Amino acid sequence: MKWFNRDKSDDEPKSLSCKYCDMKFEDKERLKRHTRKAHTEKGGDMPKFNPFGT
């Protein structure tokens, strides 16, 4: 069913996967921040696992 030209499925969170590890994110900006901090030489302060369990 569409509401204002949007499918109902648009409201469901989409899972975005990191291409370097198995972490998943619902927000594109968080995925970008994770990639920048965890997978570059400058930003190695991120853990190699997802502390939230997803």
Rosetta constraint file for C-alpha pairs under 8 A:
AtomPair CA 1 CA 7 HARMONIC 6.04 0.50
AtomPair CA 1 CA 8 HARMONIC 6.00 0.50
AtomPair CA 2 CA 6 HARMONIC 5.16 0.50
AtomPair CA 2 CA 7 HARMONIC 4.67 0.50
AtomPair CA 2 CA 8 HARMONIC 6.17 0.50
AtomPair CA 3 CA 7 HARMONIC 6.66 0.50
AtomPair CA 3 CA 8 HARMONIC 7.33 0.50
AtomPair CA 6 CA 10 HARMONIC 6.54 0.50
AtomPair CA 7 CA 11 HARMONIC 7.81 0.50
AtomPair CA 8 CA 12 HARMONIC 7.67 0.50
AtomPair CA 13 CA 26 HARMONIC 5.98 0.50
AtomPair CA 14 CA 26 HARMONIC 5.57 0.50
AtomPair CA 15 CA 24 HARMONIC 6.11 0.50
AtomPair CA 15 CA 25 HARMONIC 5.58 0.50
AtomPair CA 15 CA 26 HARMONIC 4.89 0.50
AtomPair CA 15 CA 27 HARMONIC 7.95 0.50
AtomPair CA 16 CA 24 HARMONIC 5.43 0.50
AtomPair CA 16 CA 25 HARMONIC 5.01 0.50
AtomPair CA 16 CA 26 HARMONIC 5.89 0.50
AtomPair CA 16 CA 27 HARMONIC 7.36 0.50
AtomPair CA 16 CA 28 HARMONIC 7.14 0.50
AtomPair CA 16 CA 31 HARMONIC 7.29 0.50
AtomPair CA 17 CA 22 HARMONIC 6.70 0.50
AtomPair CA 17 CA 23 HARMONIC 5.99 0.50
AtomPair CA 17 CA 24 HARMONIC 4.43 0.50
AtomPair CA 17 CA 25 HARMONIC 6.34 0.50
AtomPair CA 17 CA 31 HARMONIC 7.75 0.50
AtomPair CA 18 CA 22 HARMONIC 6.15 0.50
AtomPair CA 18 CA 23 HARMONIC 5.65 0.50
AtomPair CA 18 CA 24 HARMONIC 6.20 0.50
AtomPair CA 18 CA 25 HARMONIC 7.91 0.50
AtomPair CA 18 CA 31 HARMONIC 6.77 0.50
AtomPair CA 18 CA 35 HARMONIC 7.21 0.50
AtomPair CA 20 CA 35 HARMONIC 7.98 0.50
AtomPair CA 20 CA 39 HARMONIC 7.38 0.50
AtomPair CA 21 CA 48 HARMONIC 7.84 0.50
AtomPair CA 23 CA 49 HARMONIC 7.09 0.50
AtomPair CA 23 CA 50 HARMONIC 6.00 0.50
AtomPair CA 23 CA 54 HARMONIC 6.88 0.50
AtomPair CA 24 CA 31 HARMONIC 7.76 0.50
AtomPair CA 24 CA 54 HARMONIC 6.40 0.50
AtomPair CA 25 CA 30 HARMONIC 6.76 0.50
AtomPair CA 25 CA 31 HARMONIC 5.91 0.50
AtomPair CA 26 CA 30 HARMONIC 7.91 0.50
AtomPair CA 27 CA 31 HARMONIC 6.49 0.50
AtomPair CA 28 CA 32 HARMONIC 6.27 0.50
AtomPair CA 29 CA 33 HARMONIC 6.14 0.50
AtomPair CA 30 CA 34 HARMONIC 6.00 0.50
AtomPair CA 31 CA 35 HARMONIC 6.10 0.50
AtomPair CA 32 CA 36 HARMONIC 6.14 0.50
AtomPair CA 33 CA 37 HARMONIC 6.07 0.50
AtomPair CA 34 CA 38 HARMONIC 5.58 0.50
AtomPair CA 34 CA 39 HARMONIC 7.63 0.50
AtomPair CA 34 CA 46 HARMONIC 7.68 0.50
AtomPair CA 35 CA 39 HARMONIC 5.27 0.50
AtomPair CA 35 CA 40 HARMONIC 7.38 0.50
AtomPair CA 36 CA 40 HARMONIC 5.83 0.50
AtomPair CA 36 CA 43 HARMONIC 6.74 0.50
AtomPair CA 37 CA 42 HARMONIC 7.36 0.50
AtomPair CA 37 CA 43 HARMONIC 4.18 0.50
AtomPair CA 37 CA 44 HARMONIC 6.07 0.50
AtomPair CA 37 CA 45 HARMONIC 6.81 0.50
AtomPair CA 37 CA 46 HARMONIC 6.31 0.50
AtomPair CA 38 CA 43 HARMONIC 5.90 0.50
AtomPair CA 38 CA 44 HARMONIC 5.32 0.50
AtomPair CA 38 CA 45 HARMONIC 6.68 0.50
AtomPair CA 38 CA 46 HARMONIC 4.99 0.50
AtomPair CA 38 CA 47 HARMONIC 7.23 0.50
AtomPair CA 38 CA 48 HARMONIC 7.44 0.50
AtomPair CA 39 CA 43 HARMONIC 7.17 0.50
AtomPair CA 39 CA 44 HARMONIC 6.98 0.50
AtomPair CA 40 CA 44 HARMONIC 6.68 0.50
AtomPair CA 50 CA 54 HARMONIC 6.53 0.50
